[in-house]
Amino acid sequence: MQLPSSITQASRGSLDTLVLSNAFGRCEISLFGAHVLSYVPQSDQRERLWLSQSAIFDGISAIRGGVPVCWPWFSDNHGNRQEDLPSHGYVRKQQWTLNDCKDDDNGTAVTLVPQSVQGPGFDYAAQLKIVVHLGEQLSITLVTRNLGSEPFPLSCALHTYFAVEDIQRSELIGLKGEYLDKTRGFDTFSTPSPYRFTMETDRIHLDAAEHLTIQHPGGVTEVDSSGHNSIVVWNPWQDKATAMADMREDGYLTMLCVETAVTGDVSLAPGQTLALQQRIG
């Protein structure tokens, strides 16, 4: 495929990447996992995504940071014992292929498709693609279509790690209602206001907010979502960060996951398409 001048090929470790660069900014995408690694708008030249300094780029391990793709299930919602199947599905550890690209006055777009949509725990007829568009915002759209004659269960997420200057001086604005707290047995609690961070946070917000704002000393990041039914907020804090081989013990201080997600028992009917989208500004 002939690439426009706005798209170049590069690498990280043993991984092939695509670099999109135009008048709106720059982003880098790993073909392993269709994983967006970096997004820097031209307007302020500030990196929006957090990528672990200890991230592993070996084509085997999931990449810590950026925007991992969770599909066809989120977390361990696969109906089996937790240890039987990989957390967050399997496409984030697959090689993806460039299927299409486009460059015009509105920006640059690439469409990637996975090696296979079927794997242990999911043998349904489905079509999956991800479209990354670098324009006035960075738009990431994960599109699932049911090609079969029966409905299938689906949960998925864009598990975005946002860069913050100091998590303890950061605030998330725009969520309300109740959330399920994984650190407290999935009990239900009310969303705090102001929403700040002083400990391990692992929450599924049942409020499918369409617009959120992350405020921190380094700037403001806008997050828009569609096609979702929940927002997941996560920070491992010090003890869990220290236990991770691909995260420095102080890494939690400069990251916050705000994930556009479809969680719970969702069924995709035959012929139905779900487009899960996150837009970052």
Backbone bond lengths (Angstrom), bond angles and torsions (degrees), N, CA, C in turn:
res aa  C-N    CA-C-N  psi(-1)  N-CA   C-N-CA  omega(-1)  CA-C   N-CA-C  phi
1 M - - - 1.464 - - 1.529 109.74 -
2 Q 1.310 116.14 132.39 1.451 121.04 178.59 1.530 109.69 -76.00
3 L 1.327 116.28 121.58 1.457 120.62 -179.54 1.519 110.55 -89.61
4 P 1.341 117.17 138.61 1.468 118.86 172.84 1.521 110.07 -68.87
5 S 1.318 116.36 165.49 1.468 120.82 -176.60 1.515 112.44 -64.48
6 S 1.318 117.63 -18.19 1.472 121.38 179.76 1.518 112.74 -77.94
7 I 1.344 118.21 -7.74 1.470 122.16 -178.27 1.525 108.83 -122.39
8 T 1.327 115.89 124.41 1.462 120.49 176.68 1.523 109.28 -125.59
9 Q 1.311 116.39 160.27 1.451 122.07 179.20 1.527 109.73 -99.26
10 A 1.329 116.11 140.87 1.469 121.24 -179.47 1.523 107.77 -146.96
11 S 1.337 116.59 -163.96 1.464 120.15 179.24 1.522 110.09 -154.61
12 R 1.331 113.57 157.18 1.477 122.69 170.00 1.521 106.04 -134.48
13 G 1.316 117.59 116.37 1.453 119.42 -174.29 1.505 109.72 57.67
14 S 1.331 116.50 -125.25 1.463 120.31 178.42 1.529 112.44 -94.63
15 L 1.321 117.52 9.28 1.460 121.41 -175.27 1.528 112.19 -98.88
16 D 1.330 115.50 138.77 1.459 121.45 172.33 1.519 108.89 -83.35
17 T 1.313 115.74 138.38 1.462 120.69 179.00 1.525 110.56 -130.43
18 L 1.322 114.44 160.94 1.458 122.50 171.57 1.523 107.53 -114.27
19 V 1.317 116.80 133.65 1.456 122.28 176.96 1.522 108.34 -110.56
20 L 1.320 116.01 120.18 1.459 122.07 175.86 1.525 107.33 -100.09
21 S 1.315 116.25 128.84 1.463 120.78 -178.79 1.520 109.06 -144.22
22 N 1.327 116.12 122.72 1.462 120.71 178.93 1.530 109.76 -150.07
23 A 1.302 117.26 -165.83 1.466 121.07 -176.76 1.524 112.59 -66.23
24 F 1.338 117.62 -16.74 1.461 121.40 -177.76 1.526 113.08 -91.19
25 G 1.336 117.85 -21.11 1.455 119.61 -178.07 1.512 111.79 153.57
26 R 1.333 114.01 -154.88 1.467 120.94 -176.10 1.521 109.25 -145.40
27 C 1.326 116.60 139.86 1.458 119.90 170.80 1.522 109.12 -143.78
28 E 1.331 115.99 157.02 1.454 122.17 179.66 1.513 108.80 -126.48
29 I 1.340 116.49 136.66 1.463 122.86 -175.97 1.518 108.86 -127.78
30 S 1.304 117.05 127.22 1.456 121.83 173.69 1.526 109.20 -82.67
31 L 1.340 116.89 133.02 1.460 120.00 175.61 1.528 110.85 -71.50
32 F 1.313 117.49 -20.83 1.459 121.35 171.82 1.525 107.23 -78.51
33 G 1.329 115.93 108.39 1.455 120.38 179.29 1.513 115.09 87.97
34 A 1.350 119.24 -1.07 1.474 121.48 -173.55 1.521 109.26 49.01
35 H 1.303 114.48 47.05 1.458 124.00 -164.76 1.529 110.01 -102.34
36 V 1.338 116.85 112.14 1.460 120.39 176.30 1.529 108.41 -72.14
37 L 1.328 115.93 124.88 1.468 121.57 -174.63 1.524 113.13 -100.70
38 S 1.323 116.61 -27.61 1.469 119.98 -172.45 1.520 109.69 -154.93
39 Y 1.323 115.81 145.20 1.468 121.94 172.40 1.517 108.79 -146.90
40 V 1.328 115.53 117.83 1.461 122.35 179.70 1.526 108.35 -126.09
41 P 1.344 118.76 107.44 1.463 120.41 176.54 1.524 110.97 -67.14
42 Q 1.320 115.66 146.48 1.454 120.65 177.48 1.524 111.30 -65.67
43 S 1.338 116.67 -29.34 1.463 121.28 -172.53 1.513 113.87 -60.33
44 D 1.340 117.97 -39.38 1.470 119.74 -177.78 1.530 113.32 -132.36
45 Q 1.337 117.28 -3.08 1.470 121.92 176.93 1.534 112.74 56.89
46 R 1.343 116.54 31.59 1.464 120.60 179.34 1.527 109.74 -107.48
47 E 1.313 116.13 125.32 1.467 121.04 177.91 1.528 110.35 -62.48
48 R 1.329 115.67 127.61 1.461 120.38 179.55 1.528 112.91 -90.42
49 L 1.325 117.51 -24.98 1.461 120.93 -173.64 1.523 111.13 -105.79
50 W 1.323 114.43 145.93 1.461 121.85 176.36 1.516 108.72 -98.67
51 L 1.326 116.53 132.06 1.455 122.67 175.74 1.515 107.71 -128.35
52 S 1.316 115.80 126.20 1.463 120.16 -176.59 1.525 111.03 -58.80
53 Q 1.331 115.74 137.14 1.459 120.41 174.67 1.523 111.51 -67.66
54 S 1.330 116.49 -14.45 1.466 121.49 178.65 1.535 111.83 -109.00
55 A 1.331 117.04 15.18 1.461 120.74 -179.82 1.526 110.20 -58.45
56 I 1.331 115.64 146.17 1.463 122.15 -177.02 1.530 108.86 -105.58
57 F 1.322 116.58 124.83 1.463 122.25 -178.30 1.524 109.63 -115.76
58 D 1.351 115.87 62.94 1.461 119.69 -175.17 1.525 113.83 -110.09
59 G 1.335 117.45 1.42 1.452 119.99 -179.30 1.513 113.94 74.93
60 I 1.324 116.89 11.29 1.463 122.42 178.15 1.525 109.88 -125.42
61 S 1.325 115.27 -48.12 1.461 121.61 -177.01 1.521 110.91 -83.17
62 A 1.334 116.42 146.59 1.455 120.43 171.23 1.529 109.21 -63.82
63 I 1.312 116.87 146.98 1.466 122.34 -176.65 1.525 109.01 -87.57
64 R 1.313 116.12 128.67 1.468 121.77 -179.41 1.536 109.52 -86.53
65 G 1.329 115.53 109.19 1.458 120.31 178.57 1.513 111.28 117.31
66 G 1.353 116.43 -175.77 1.454 120.04 -179.13 1.519 111.17 65.37
67 V 1.340 116.00 -137.14 1.468 121.15 -178.15 1.530 110.14 -127.92
68 P 1.331 118.34 84.17 1.457 120.55 174.33 1.535 110.76 -65.25
69 V 1.329 115.94 147.09 1.459 122.44 177.40 1.530 108.71 -100.44
70 C 1.321 117.06 119.20 1.460 122.37 177.08 1.531 108.40 -100.47
71 W 1.353 117.11 118.96 1.475 121.70 -176.41 1.515 107.94 -170.95
72 P 1.322 122.25 142.63 1.473 128.43 2.14 1.522 113.54 -91.51
73 W 1.323 116.17 15.24 1.460 118.75 171.49 1.528 108.90 -141.57
74 F 1.315 113.85 156.02 1.457 121.82 176.67 1.516 108.64 -101.27
75 S 1.329 116.50 137.78 1.462 122.28 -178.79 1.531 109.16 56.40
76 D 1.340 117.76 -125.11 1.464 120.97 -179.70 1.520 111.54 -114.24
77 N 1.333 116.03 29.37 1.462 121.32 -178.25 1.530 110.57 -83.58
78 H 1.352 116.06 65.38 1.457 120.70 -176.72 1.530 112.73 -122.14
79 G 1.327 116.51 3.40 1.455 119.80 175.53 1.507 115.19 78.15
80 N 1.326 117.58 8.23 1.453 122.33 178.52 1.528 109.14 -121.64
81 R 1.314 115.94 178.44 1.460 118.40 174.41 1.522 109.26 -64.01
82 Q 1.321 115.83 145.61 1.464 120.77 -173.80 1.520 112.53 -53.26
83 E 1.333 117.32 -40.68 1.460 120.63 -173.90 1.533 112.67 -81.38
84 D 1.335 117.92 -6.84 1.465 120.27 -175.49 1.535 113.12 -78.57
85 L 1.313 117.13 -29.98 1.467 121.14 -175.33 1.526 109.84 -133.50
86 P 1.333 118.17 154.33 1.461 120.44 -176.34 1.527 112.71 -69.36
87 S 1.298 115.75 138.80 1.463 120.41 175.35 1.529 109.76 -61.42
88 H 1.318 116.28 139.35 1.469 123.71 178.35 1.528 113.57 69.08
89 G 1.327 118.23 18.32 1.456 119.87 175.98 1.515 113.03 82.52
90 Y 1.326 115.38 -161.63 1.466 119.57 -170.96 1.527 114.76 -128.73
91 V 1.331 119.81 -9.73 1.474 118.52 -175.86 1.527 112.45 -74.04
92 R 1.316 117.68 -18.60 1.463 119.35 177.71 1.533 111.85 -72.32
93 K 1.341 115.49 -9.46 1.463 119.94 175.84 1.530 111.35 -115.00
94 Q 1.317 116.05 23.32 1.458 121.75 176.70 1.524 110.59 -108.91
95 Q 1.320 115.60 155.45 1.450 121.02 170.88 1.532 108.13 -81.56
96 W 1.314 116.56 129.74 1.458 122.07 178.11 1.534 108.77 -105.78
97 T 1.322 115.44 159.10 1.464 122.22 -176.53 1.526 110.25 -120.74
98 L 1.317 115.26 141.36 1.466 120.01 174.90 1.521 108.76 -71.01
99 N 1.329 116.13 118.25 1.463 121.68 -177.19 1.524 112.82 -100.96
100 D 1.344 116.19 -28.06 1.464 120.14 -178.34 1.523 108.52 -163.07
101 C 1.314 115.75 155.40 1.468 120.44 173.89 1.519 108.89 -148.83
102 K 1.325 114.92 154.12 1.465 120.93 -176.38 1.510 109.33 -151.05
103 D 1.312 115.98 142.51 1.462 121.23 179.07 1.523 108.20 -138.61
104 D 1.339 116.55 124.04 1.460 120.19 177.58 1.519 109.09 -150.92
105 D 1.325 116.63 -168.67 1.472 120.74 -176.00 1.526 112.39 -65.04
106 N 1.331 117.79 -20.13 1.462 121.30 -178.81 1.519 112.94 -89.00
107 G 1.342 117.00 -7.90 1.446 119.81 178.35 1.517 112.81 136.56
108 T 1.305 114.58 -164.81 1.464 122.69 -177.45 1.524 109.03 -122.44
109 A 1.340 116.16 133.31 1.461 120.63 -178.36 1.517 110.25 -129.10
110 V 1.328 115.85 142.53 1.459 121.87 171.79 1.521 108.40 -128.22
111 T 1.333 115.67 145.16 1.457 122.32 175.30 1.518 108.16 -117.16
112 L 1.330 116.26 126.46 1.458 122.37 -179.27 1.520 109.37 -118.07
113 V 1.345 116.03 145.76 1.462 121.18 177.17 1.527 108.24 -127.01
114 P 1.350 117.28 147.49 1.461 120.16 -176.45 1.521 112.02 -79.94
115 Q 1.304 114.23 165.43 1.461 122.27 176.41 1.527 110.44 -59.22
116 S 1.335 116.82 -42.11 1.455 122.08 179.05 1.517 108.81 -157.46
117 V 1.333 116.02 146.72 1.467 118.92 174.96 1.521 111.19 -94.26
118 Q 1.312 117.56 -16.20 1.450 120.75 -178.68 1.523 111.01 -95.25
119 G 1.314 115.62 143.66 1.455 121.28 179.62 1.510 109.06 -166.68
120 P 1.323 118.21 178.04 1.466 121.00 177.96 1.523 111.07 -53.07
121 G 1.332 116.27 125.33 1.453 120.91 179.83 1.512 114.20 94.18
122 F 1.359 117.73 -5.36 1.468 120.53 -178.86 1.522 108.59 -154.92
123 D 1.357 116.01 107.59 1.460 119.55 -179.07 1.530 111.89 -124.82
124 Y 1.322 115.52 29.53 1.458 120.60 -178.70 1.526 110.84 -85.77
125 A 1.335 115.59 162.55 1.461 121.72 176.84 1.529 108.59 -84.45
126 A 1.305 116.58 109.84 1.460 120.70 -175.68 1.523 110.06 -142.36
127 Q 1.299 115.08 158.21 1.463 122.46 172.67 1.519 107.45 -120.06
128 L 1.327 116.02 135.71 1.466 120.64 -177.56 1.516 109.25 -135.32
129 K 1.318 116.02 136.94 1.463 121.14 173.72 1.519 108.43 -151.10
130 I 1.324 114.91 159.77 1.459 120.48 173.82 1.520 108.32 -127.81
131 V 1.316 115.61 134.58 1.463 122.10 179.21 1.527 107.93 -115.59
132 V 1.325 116.23 121.33 1.463 122.16 177.10 1.515 107.75 -111.24
133 H 1.334 115.85 121.80 1.469 121.31 -177.73 1.519 109.51 -121.08
134 L 1.320 115.99 120.89 1.459 122.33 177.49 1.515 108.81 -99.51
135 G 1.337 115.37 102.09 1.448 122.12 178.95 1.520 109.26 -135.90
136 E 1.308 117.33 -138.13 1.460 120.36 177.87 1.522 110.95 -62.16
137 Q 1.319 116.84 -29.51 1.461 123.96 168.03 1.528 107.53 -123.19
138 L 1.323 115.88 167.35 1.457 119.55 167.17 1.520 106.91 -92.71
139 S 1.324 116.00 119.39 1.451 122.00 -179.59 1.524 109.28 -109.81
140 I 1.333 116.41 129.69 1.461 123.01 177.91 1.528 107.22 -124.24
141 T 1.337 116.65 120.27 1.464 120.88 -176.94 1.518 109.88 -124.78
142 L 1.330 116.30 120.00 1.455 122.86 177.37 1.520 107.34 -100.89
143 V 1.337 116.81 115.79 1.462 121.97 -172.34 1.528 109.83 -112.49
144 T 1.337 115.89 122.34 1.461 122.88 177.38 1.523 109.06 -117.49
145 R 1.332 116.65 130.95 1.467 121.09 176.15 1.524 109.11 -126.24
146 N 1.328 115.45 134.31 1.451 121.60 177.15 1.529 108.69 -84.59
147 L 1.335 116.66 111.57 1.458 121.85 -179.15 1.526 112.53 -94.09
148 G 1.320 116.97 -3.47 1.455 121.19 -174.53 1.514 113.69 -92.83
149 S 1.329 115.08 -169.37 1.464 122.37 -177.66 1.522 112.10 -107.47
150 E 1.328 116.97 4.71 1.460 121.02 178.49 1.526 109.45 -134.73
151 P 1.324 116.97 150.99 1.468 119.02 177.37 1.522 110.07 -69.22
152 F 1.340 115.71 155.89 1.466 118.36 174.21 1.529 110.38 -135.64
153 P 1.334 116.58 151.39 1.467 120.39 178.75 1.522 110.03 -73.94
154 L 1.310 115.88 143.90 1.462 120.86 -178.62 1.517 110.30 -148.45
155 S 1.323 115.44 132.54 1.462 121.09 163.52 1.517 106.39 -139.05
156 C 1.301 116.93 148.76 1.458 120.24 -173.08 1.525 109.28 -161.74
157 A 1.330 115.82 168.02 1.465 119.63 -179.48 1.517 110.89 -161.99
158 L 1.301 114.96 152.02 1.458 123.83 163.58 1.526 104.94 -100.18
159 H 1.327 114.57 103.06 1.475 123.81 -165.30 1.541 109.15 -88.93
160 T 1.326 116.91 62.01 1.457 121.15 -166.63 1.527 113.78 -75.01
161 Y 1.337 114.94 128.42 1.456 123.18 173.20 1.535 108.09 -94.92
162 F 1.319 116.88 113.11 1.463 120.62 178.71 1.527 110.35 -95.27
163 A 1.309 115.11 142.62 1.463 121.11 177.14 1.524 109.36 -82.09
164 V 1.332 116.02 129.35 1.464 122.02 172.95 1.523 107.97 -129.15
165 E 1.304 116.10 152.51 1.465 119.50 -178.37 1.524 111.46 -72.96
166 D 1.342 116.54 -36.40 1.463 121.01 -178.94 1.519 107.95 -156.66
167 I 1.327 118.00 110.48 1.460 120.91 -176.97 1.521 111.59 -59.77
168 Q 1.332 117.90 -29.95 1.463 120.66 -177.28 1.522 112.61 -78.74
169 R 1.335 116.06 -6.91 1.467 120.79 173.62 1.527 110.35 -122.85
170 S 1.325 115.43 29.46 1.461 121.55 179.81 1.520 109.94 -110.93
171 E 1.337 115.82 154.51 1.455 121.62 179.62 1.524 109.59 -140.77
172 L 1.325 115.39 138.31 1.454 122.19 176.56 1.522 108.31 -105.17
173 I 1.316 115.94 125.42 1.467 121.36 -173.79 1.527 109.64 -118.43
174 G 1.360 115.71 133.08 1.454 119.29 172.13 1.515 114.88 123.70
175 L 1.332 118.45 -8.25 1.459 120.91 178.57 1.524 110.53 -94.57
176 K 1.328 115.14 149.08 1.470 120.85 177.07 1.522 108.01 -148.15
177 G 1.318 116.02 -179.31 1.464 120.19 176.93 1.516 112.65 76.34
178 E 1.332 115.86 -149.36 1.456 120.92 -172.32 1.521 112.28 -109.30
179 Y 1.333 115.11 158.76 1.456 121.21 175.07 1.523 110.12 -137.60
180 L 1.334 115.29 157.80 1.457 122.52 173.27 1.512 107.98 -96.80
181 D 1.318 116.96 128.73 1.458 121.87 -174.89 1.530 109.99 -103.24
182 K 1.335 116.57 108.88 1.465 121.09 -178.61 1.521 111.67 -66.06
183 T 1.334 117.70 -29.33 1.467 120.72 -178.95 1.527 112.10 -75.15
184 R 1.339 116.70 -9.79 1.467 120.92 -179.60 1.533 110.52 -130.24
185 G 1.342 114.54 46.54 1.455 120.34 173.15 1.513 115.28 66.74
186 F 1.320 117.05 26.08 1.467 123.57 -179.46 1.525 112.42 61.99
187 D 1.331 116.99 27.09 1.456 119.81 171.67 1.532 109.10 -68.37
188 T 1.329 115.23 160.08 1.464 121.70 -175.69 1.525 110.02 -98.27
189 F 1.323 115.46 135.37 1.464 121.89 178.77 1.531 109.55 -137.27
190 S 1.322 114.94 162.96 1.471 120.70 177.09 1.516 110.15 -85.57
191 T 1.302 116.10 141.97 1.465 121.75 179.75 1.525 110.20 -62.21
192 P 1.323 117.94 129.15 1.471 119.83 -179.02 1.527 111.90 -71.66
193 S 1.310 115.14 153.73 1.461 121.20 174.41 1.530 108.41 -144.82
194 P 1.328 118.07 117.23 1.468 127.36 0.21 1.532 111.55 -70.56
195 Y 1.324 114.96 155.86 1.465 122.15 -177.09 1.526 108.45 -95.71
196 R 1.362 114.66 99.30 1.471 120.78 -178.31 1.528 109.49 -126.41
197 F 1.332 116.94 176.98 1.456 120.86 -167.37 1.526 110.97 -131.13
198 T 1.351 114.50 122.76 1.465 120.48 -179.86 1.530 111.90 -134.75
199 M 1.341 117.71 1.59 1.465 121.33 -175.89 1.526 108.84 -162.41
200 E 1.335 115.07 176.21 1.460 119.92 176.44 1.528 109.60 -53.04
201 T 1.326 115.31 133.97 1.462 121.87 -178.04 1.520 108.89 -130.43
202 D 1.338 116.42 125.77 1.461 121.42 177.97 1.530 106.90 -149.34
203 R 1.330 116.18 92.57 1.458 121.19 -167.94 1.524 111.66 -132.45
204 I 1.335 115.53 138.19 1.460 121.70 171.58 1.521 107.18 -104.66
205 H 1.318 115.68 108.76 1.465 120.80 -179.81 1.516 109.46 -85.46
206 L 1.321 116.15 124.77 1.456 121.89 -178.07 1.526 111.70 -79.40
207 D 1.312 117.33 -10.83 1.461 122.98 173.36 1.529 107.93 -80.98
208 A 1.331 116.24 111.79 1.469 120.12 -179.21 1.526 109.17 -84.95
209 A 1.320 115.28 69.51 1.463 120.51 -178.00 1.529 110.54 -60.92
210 E 1.326 116.09 137.47 1.461 120.76 179.80 1.528 111.81 -87.57
211 H 1.322 116.85 -24.13 1.471 119.48 -179.40 1.519 110.13 -138.19
212 L 1.328 115.79 129.07 1.460 122.78 177.18 1.519 109.37 -130.77
213 T 1.327 115.10 156.05 1.453 121.54 177.29 1.521 109.42 -129.25
214 I 1.329 115.79 130.71 1.460 121.58 173.10 1.516 107.65 -104.10
215 Q 1.331 116.46 116.33 1.463 121.56 178.14 1.519 108.79 -106.90
216 H 1.321 116.44 131.62 1.468 120.66 176.20 1.517 108.06 -151.67
217 P 1.322 118.07 169.23 1.464 119.50 -174.49 1.531 114.09 -57.76
218 G 1.348 117.39 -25.04 1.456 120.11 -177.90 1.507 114.77 -85.02
219 G 1.340 117.57 -9.24 1.454 119.67 -179.82 1.511 112.09 148.85
220 V 1.326 114.99 -165.50 1.463 122.82 -177.74 1.526 108.56 -123.83
221 T 1.329 115.98 134.85 1.458 121.89 175.78 1.516 108.63 -120.88
222 E 1.344 116.19 129.12 1.455 122.04 179.21 1.526 109.18 -99.03
223 V 1.333 115.92 138.77 1.461 121.67 -178.35 1.526 108.85 -130.90
224 D 1.323 116.92 116.37 1.463 122.53 176.83 1.524 109.19 -111.35
225 S 1.332 116.16 143.10 1.459 121.21 -176.54 1.516 110.81 -135.42
226 S 1.354 115.64 151.92 1.458 121.72 171.90 1.525 108.88 -152.79
227 G 1.327 115.92 160.41 1.455 121.55 -179.21 1.517 113.96 74.89
228 H 1.306 118.19 10.00 1.461 123.47 -174.26 1.529 110.84 -109.37
229 N 1.337 115.62 167.32 1.462 119.54 172.97 1.520 112.04 -125.81
230 S 1.330 116.16 3.60 1.466 119.80 -178.44 1.526 109.70 -163.37
231 I 1.327 114.09 165.06 1.465 123.10 173.78 1.522 107.25 -125.48
232 V 1.325 115.99 128.43 1.460 120.64 178.56 1.525 109.03 -104.56
233 V 1.317 116.64 132.92 1.467 122.24 -179.68 1.529 107.72 -120.98
234 W 1.346 115.41 127.73 1.480 118.54 -173.28 1.523 111.60 -145.11
235 N 1.314 114.15 135.33 1.468 122.74 166.17 1.521 107.02 -146.96
236 P 1.346 118.87 125.57 1.466 120.56 -172.56 1.517 114.46 -73.85
237 W 1.305 117.25 -19.08 1.470 125.50 -174.66 1.531 110.53 62.48
238 Q 1.309 116.90 -175.39 1.461 120.71 -162.67 1.532 114.13 -66.91
239 D 1.320 118.21 -46.84 1.464 119.64 -174.17 1.524 111.66 -62.14
240 K 1.322 117.42 -46.22 1.462 120.13 -178.87 1.523 111.30 -72.03
241 A 1.331 117.01 -35.59 1.467 119.56 176.99 1.528 110.36 -61.73
242 T 1.317 116.49 -41.55 1.466 121.04 -179.94 1.523 111.16 -63.19
243 A 1.329 116.73 -32.21 1.462 120.83 -177.58 1.524 113.47 -79.96
244 M 1.332 117.40 -10.43 1.463 120.87 -178.16 1.528 110.75 -88.90
245 A 1.330 115.95 129.21 1.464 120.07 -179.18 1.520 112.29 -69.77
246 D 1.333 116.70 -23.55 1.471 120.18 -176.18 1.527 112.49 -107.92
247 M 1.338 115.80 25.93 1.459 120.63 177.97 1.522 109.42 -145.79
248 R 1.318 116.43 130.82 1.463 119.31 176.23 1.518 109.56 -68.66
249 E 1.322 116.26 153.42 1.465 119.74 -174.88 1.518 112.57 -63.07
250 D 1.339 118.07 -22.52 1.458 120.93 177.24 1.524 112.28 -101.52
251 G 1.347 116.91 8.10 1.456 120.58 -176.64 1.520 113.55 -62.48
252 Y 1.335 116.45 -31.23 1.459 120.65 -178.03 1.529 112.62 -62.16
253 L 1.327 117.16 -21.06 1.465 121.40 -176.49 1.526 113.35 -70.09
254 T 1.330 116.54 -20.22 1.468 119.15 -173.35 1.523 112.22 -122.06
255 M 1.340 118.21 23.33 1.453 120.67 179.13 1.524 111.28 -141.65
256 L 1.328 114.35 154.81 1.452 122.37 173.03 1.524 107.98 -150.98
257 C 1.321 116.23 122.00 1.465 120.06 175.65 1.521 109.48 -86.66
258 V 1.333 115.72 123.12 1.458 123.03 171.15 1.526 105.31 -124.84
259 E 1.317 116.08 107.31 1.455 121.77 -165.91 1.532 111.70 -109.78
260 T 1.309 115.33 126.20 1.456 121.49 171.48 1.520 107.13 -80.21
261 A 1.349 117.36 120.63 1.464 118.72 -165.90 1.521 113.07 -142.69
262 V 1.322 113.49 154.41 1.464 122.88 165.02 1.522 105.53 -114.34
263 T 1.326 116.71 111.23 1.459 121.71 -177.78 1.525 109.31 -120.86
264 G 1.334 115.69 169.09 1.453 120.30 178.92 1.519 111.69 82.90
265 D 1.325 115.46 -165.15 1.467 121.85 -176.40 1.527 109.75 -89.72
266 V 1.331 116.21 94.77 1.457 122.06 178.21 1.518 108.44 -114.41
267 S 1.318 116.47 134.64 1.459 121.68 -179.24 1.522 109.00 -116.08
268 L 1.340 115.84 129.23 1.457 121.37 177.98 1.524 108.37 -99.36
269 A 1.336 116.97 117.40 1.456 122.17 -174.68 1.529 111.30 -76.09
270 P 1.322 118.17 158.64 1.465 120.74 176.77 1.532 111.74 -54.01
271 G 1.320 115.71 131.75 1.455 120.75 -178.89 1.512 115.26 81.07
272 Q 1.334 117.48 -8.16 1.467 121.46 -177.01 1.523 110.76 -81.83
273 T 1.332 116.00 146.93 1.460 122.95 177.85 1.528 109.07 -120.74
274 L 1.313 115.23 135.80 1.465 121.67 173.43 1.525 108.78 -116.00
275 A 1.320 116.29 122.74 1.464 121.13 177.92 1.523 108.14 -113.16
276 L 1.326 115.65 105.81 1.462 122.53 178.94 1.519 107.82 -93.57
277 Q 1.317 117.56 120.14 1.461 119.99 -172.65 1.528 111.78 -129.96
278 Q 1.323 115.02 138.94 1.462 122.12 170.71 1.521 108.40 -127.44
279 R 1.341 115.52 135.33 1.462 121.69 179.04 1.528 107.90 -122.77
280 I 1.314 115.15 130.03 1.464 121.45 -173.33 1.520 109.51 -116.66
281 G 1.325 116.81 132.13 1.444 120.70 179.67 1.512 111.43 -134.37
